[in-house]
């Protein structure tokens, strides 16, 4: 069974940094793409960053501050978040587009809370 799990959230001060991790586990044939979404209270879930076929894309609100990196051997993606702002406060979710014995589908993690506050 494929599972996706985020970690690394917490409390940071404005201007600070956090690194989120997203690990995919289970018997998989291929990770087609992975990405990060966030949802703040009272707002819709929005795409923050994604990585597909070697290319990373970022929402305008995080460009220059957030960076995706991958450890393919560990099936883990990282989201380095620098120069954090209070507006970055949200639950961050990882989504993985995975091909397994069950076919190809998206898998979501349960989310990790990021709070930016002084």
C-alpha positions as CSV (number, residue, x, y, z in Angstrom):
1,X,0.0,0.0,0.0
2,X,1.4,3.4,-1.0
3,X,1.6,6.0,1.7
4,X,2.7,9.6,1.8
5,X,3.9,11.3,4.9
6,X,5.0,14.8,5.6
7,X,7.2,16.0,8.5
8,X,9.2,19.0,9.5
9,X,6.5,21.5,10.3
10,X,6.5,23.7,13.4
11,X,6.8,27.2,14.6
12,X,9.1,29.7,13.0
13,X,9.7,33.4,13.4
14,X,9.2,35.8,10.5
15,X,12.3,35.7,8.4
16,X,13.1,32.2,9.6
17,X,13.4,28.9,7.9
18,X,11.9,25.4,8.0
19,X,12.4,22.3,5.9
20,X,9.5,20.0,5.2
21,X,10.0,16.4,4.1
22,X,7.6,14.2,2.1
23,X,8.4,10.5,2.1
24,X,6.6,8.0,-0.2
25,X,6.6,4.4,1.0
26,X,5.2,1.1,-0.4
27,X,5.9,-0.9,-3.5
28,X,5.8,1.6,-6.4
29,X,6.9,1.4,-9.9
30,X,7.3,5.2,-10.5
31,X,6.8,8.5,-8.9
32,X,5.6,10.7,-11.8
33,X,5.5,13.9,-9.9
34,X,5.3,15.4,-6.4
35,X,4.1,18.7,-5.1
36,X,3.3,20.7,-2.1
37,X,0.0,22.4,-1.4
38,X,-1.1,24.5,1.6
39,X,-4.4,25.5,3.2
40,X,-4.8,28.4,5.5
41,X,-7.8,28.7,7.8
42,X,-10.8,29.9,5.8
43,X,-9.0,29.6,2.5
44,X,-8.9,27.1,-0.3
45,X,-6.0,24.7,-0.8
46,X,-3.4,26.2,-3.1
47,X,-0.4,24.8,-5.0
48,X,2.9,26.0,-3.6
49,X,5.4,24.1,-5.5
50,X,5.7,21.1,-7.8
51,X,8.4,18.9,-9.4
52,X,7.7,17.1,-12.7
53,X,10.2,15.6,-15.2
54,X,13.1,17.4,-13.6
55,X,11.4,20.8,-13.5
56,X,10.3,22.7,-10.5
57,X,7.5,25.3,-10.5
58,X,6.6,27.6,-7.7
59,X,3.7,29.8,-6.9
60,X,4.5,33.5,-7.3
61,X,4.0,34.0,-3.6
62,X,7.0,31.7,-2.7
63,X,9.3,32.2,-5.7
64,X,12.8,33.0,-4.5
65,X,12.1,31.8,-1.0
66,X,11.1,28.1,-1.3
67,X,13.1,25.4,-3.0
68,X,12.3,21.8,-3.8
69,X,14.9,19.1,-3.7
70,X,14.7,15.3,-4.1
71,X,16.4,12.3,-2.8
72,X,15.3,9.6,-5.3
73,X,16.9,6.8,-3.4
74,X,14.9,7.6,-0.3
75,X,11.7,8.5,-2.3
76,X,11.7,11.7,-0.4
77,X,11.1,15.3,-1.5
78,X,12.1,18.3,0.6
79,X,10.7,21.8,0.6
80,X,13.2,24.3,2.0
81,X,11.3,27.4,3.1
82,X,13.3,30.5,3.8
83,X,12.4,34.1,4.6
84,X,9.1,32.9,6.1
85,X,6.2,35.3,6.4
86,X,3.1,35.2,8.6
87,X,1.1,34.6,5.4
88,X,2.9,31.3,5.0
89,X,1.1,30.0,8.0
90,X,-1.0,27.0,6.8
91,X,-1.2,23.2,6.8
92,X,1.2,22.0,4.2
93,X,0.2,18.9,2.2
94,X,2.3,16.7,-0.1
95,X,0.8,15.0,-3.1
96,X,2.5,12.3,-5.0
97,X,1.4,11.1,-8.5
98,X,2.5,7.4,-8.3
99,X,2.3,4.4,-10.5
100,X,2.0,1.1,-8.5
101,X,0.4,-2.3,-8.9
102,X,-2.9,-0.5,-8.3
103,X,-2.3,1.7,-11.4
104,X,-1.6,5.4,-11.5
105,X,-3.2,7.8,-9.0
106,X,-2.5,10.7,-6.6
107,X,-1.7,10.0,-3.0
108,X,-2.0,12.7,-0.3
109,X,-0.3,13.0,3.0
110,X,-2.1,14.1,6.2
111,X,-0.4,17.5,6.3
112,X,2.0,19.2,8.6
113,X,1.3,22.5,10.4
114,X,3.5,25.5,9.7
115,X,3.1,28.6,11.8
116,X,5.0,31.7,11.3
117,X,4.7,34.1,14.2
118,X,6.8,36.3,16.4
